[in-house]
Each structure stands twice: as structure tokens, then as C-alpha cells.
Amino acid sequence: MTPNRLDPPYGPPEIVRRQLVVIRGNSASGKSTVAAAVQSRFPRAKCAVVSQDTVRRQMLRESDEPDAFNIALIEHIAQMCLANGLVVIVEGILDARRYGAMLERLARGVTHSLFYSFDLTFEETLVRHAGRPQAATIPEEAMAQWYHGWQPLPFVDELRIGATWTVEEVVDRIHGDVSAGRAAP
């Protein structure tokens, strides 16, 4: 009988290289757009995107609270995908205070981890937000509540992505870093 890919040990033992990509930043930075574009550059079923919004808001309909269930679920989904040999992109606001410990655990469990963080002013996030479909339902006041500015993780050097980077430049950089197996900064 062939083992299910979800049964322990979560994939074939010959997989040695496990790659994690973390893309963080404030709402409307471009994280989801970049993650989807990076994923599209890989062959089908070779790269998974684990989106904080998908897990927290859509799957669980959960508020972003300390120690909320979505944090453990994001970690578990990412671990399962990594164990099955996928390049895993975890993307979201991923507030350092709430998600930092989980991201550090994920990074310790992989061969290669890359961390990228959008560092944009609140005004820039509003400009980007205005061009999204969500602008019709998410007011500026909500964007202001979610905005936390630059929030570096203490355990890793993140590549800081500013407002001058185009989506294509960010996607090229991340895909190139993953393909070359090099560190982000």
C-alpha cells in the first residue's frame, strides 16, 4: 500500500532541500500579488502559497489576536508542504509580535529560508489600496488600524522592499534567490 502524502513522516525521506520564503508587510503592500507571481514561475504542484488572509479570514473567519488558532494552522500547513518537497511561500502582514515565534520555528526546520518585507509609508499603502477591489469594502480607518510600519524580525535579516521596487523586480529577485539557493539580503 502506498502511504498517503499526509501521513507521517509527511513525504519521502530522500527530500533534503526544503525552501521557505516569507513575504511580510502592511496591508496593500503587494504581498499576495508577488507571492502568486513567484508561484506561477514554478512547475505546477512544486510551490505552495500559504496566505495569512486565506487561513485567518476565509478558512477560520478569525480575528487577528495573539496566540490565535490561525498561527498554528499556518505553521502546520507550511510544514506539511515543506515535508512534501514544495517551495513554500508564507505571506501576510505577519505582525512580528504575533507571528515571529512561528516564523522562527519554520525557518529553523528548513534547509533554506528567505525573508522579504515591504517597508512602505502609510500613504503609499493607501495609494496601492485604492487600486484594489477591496478598496470598496475596506475603509482608510481599517487600513490605519492594521498599519504597523517597519517591524523587523529579530532572528533573521530580511530584504527590505521599498516603494521604488516594481512587482516584476520583486518577483525576479525572489524567484532568482530561490532558484540560486542564496540568502535574501
C-alpha positions in Angstrom: 0.0 0.0 0.0 1.3 3.5 -0.9 1.4 5.9 2.0 -0.8 8.9 1.9 1.3 12.1 1.5 -0.4 13.4 4.6 0.7 10.5 6.8 3.9 10.7 8.8 6.7 11.1 8.0 5.0 13.6 5.7 6.8 12.7 2.5 9.7 10.8 1.0 12.8 10.7 3.2 15.1 11.5 0.2 13.9 15.1 0.2 16.8 17.1 1.7 16.4 20.6 0.4 13.4 22.4 1.9 12.9 26.0 0.9 10.8 28.6 2.8 10.0 32.1 1.5 8.4 34.6 3.8 6.8 37.8 2.4 5.6 40.3 5.0 4.4 43.8 5.0 1.5 46.1 5.7 -1.9 45.7 4.0 -1.9 46.7 0.3 1.9 46.3 0.0 1.7 43.8 -2.8 2.5 40.6 -0.9 -0.3 38.5 -2.4 0.4 39.7 -5.9 4.1 38.9 -5.6 3.5 35.5 -4.0 1.2 34.5 -6.8 3.6 35.7 -9.5 6.5 33.9 -7.9 4.4 30.7 -7.6 3.5 30.9 -11.3 7.1 30.6 -12.2 7.4 27.1 -10.8 6.1 24.0 -12.4 2.6 23.0 -11.3 2.5 21.5 -7.8 6.0 22.5 -6.9 5.3 25.7 -4.9 2.6 26.4 -2.3 1.4 29.8 -1.2 0.2 29.9 2.4 -1.7 33.1 2.8 -2.4 34.6 6.2 -5.6 36.2 4.9 -6.8 32.9 3.4 -6.2 30.9 6.6 -7.3 33.6 9.1 -10.1 35.4 7.3 -11.5 32.9 4.9 -10.9 29.5 6.4 -11.4 30.4 10.1 -13.1 33.8 10.0 -10.9 34.6 13.0 -9.7 37.9 14.4 -6.0 38.7 14.4 -5.3 38.0 18.1 -2.2 36.9 20.0 -2.0 33.0 20.1 -5.0 32.7 17.7 -5.5 29.3 16.1 -4.6 30.6 12.6 -1.0 31.0 13.7 -0.6 27.2 14.4 -2.6 26.3 11.3 -0.4 28.4 9.1 2.6 26.7 10.6 1.2 23.2 10.2 0.1 23.8 6.5 3.6 25.2 5.7 5.3 22.3 7.5 3.2 19.8 5.6 4.0 21.4 2.2 7.7 21.6 3.1 7.8 18.0 4.2 6.4 17.1 0.8 9.2 18.9 -1.1 7.4 22.1 -2.1 8.9 25.5 -2.1 6.6 27.3 0.4 5.7 30.9 0.4 4.1 32.2 3.6 2.7 35.6 3.0 0.8 38.2 5.0 1.0 41.1 7.3 2.5 38.6 9.8 3.0 41.0 12.7 6.3 40.3 14.3 4.9 40.2 17.8 2.2 37.7 17.0 3.8 35.6 14.2 7.5 36.0 14.9 8.0 32.8 17.0 6.1 30.7 14.5 8.2 32.1 11.6 11.4 31.4 13.5 10.3 27.8 14.1 9.5 27.4 10.4 12.9 28.8 9.4 14.8 26.5 11.8 13.1 23.5 10.2 14.3 24.1 6.6 17.4 23.9 4.6 17.0 27.3 3.1 14.9 30.3 4.2 14.4 33.7 2.6 12.7 36.6 4.3 11.4 39.7 2.5 9.5 42.6 4.0 7.7 45.5 2.3 8.6 48.8 4.0 6.2 51.3 2.8 4.7 54.5 4.2 1.1 54.5 5.2 0.4 57.0 2.4 1.9 54.5 -0.1 -0.2 51.7 1.1 -3.3 53.9 0.7 -2.3 54.6 -2.9 -1.9 50.9 -3.6 -5.1 50.1 -1.8 -7.1 52.5 -4.0 -6.3 50.3 -7.0 -7.6 47.0 -5.4 -11.1 45.6 -5.4 -11.0 45.6 -1.6 -10.9 49.4 -1.6 -14.7 49.4 -1.9 -15.2 47.5 1.3 -12.1 48.3 3.4 -12.0 51.9 4.6 -9.0 54.0 5.3 -9.7 53.8 9.0 -9.3 50.0 8.9 -6.0 50.3 6.9 -4.8 52.7 9.6 -5.5 50.2 12.4 -3.6 47.5 10.5 -0.6 49.6 9.7 2.4 49.0 11.9 5.3 50.4 9.9 8.7 48.7 9.6 8.8 45.8 12.0 11.9 43.7 11.6 12.2 40.1 12.9 14.9 39.7 15.5 16.2 36.3 14.2 16.8 36.9 10.6 17.9 39.6 8.1 15.0 40.4 5.8 15.4 42.0 2.4 13.6 45.4 2.8 11.4 46.2 -0.2 10.7 49.9 -0.7 8.2 51.8 -2.8 10.5 52.1 -5.7 10.6 48.4 -6.4 8.3 47.2 -9.2 6.3 44.0 -8.8 8.4 42.4 -11.6 11.7 43.4 -9.8 10.5 41.8 -6.5 9.3 38.7 -8.3 12.6 38.4 -10.3 14.6 38.8 -7.1 12.6 36.3 -5.0 12.5 33.7 -7.8 16.2 34.2 -8.5 17.1 33.8 -4.8 15.1 30.6 -4.6 16.5 29.2 -7.8 20.1 30.0 -6.9 19.7 28.9 -3.3 21.1 32.2 -2.0 20.2 34.3 1.0 17.9 37.2 0.5 19.8 40.4 1.7 
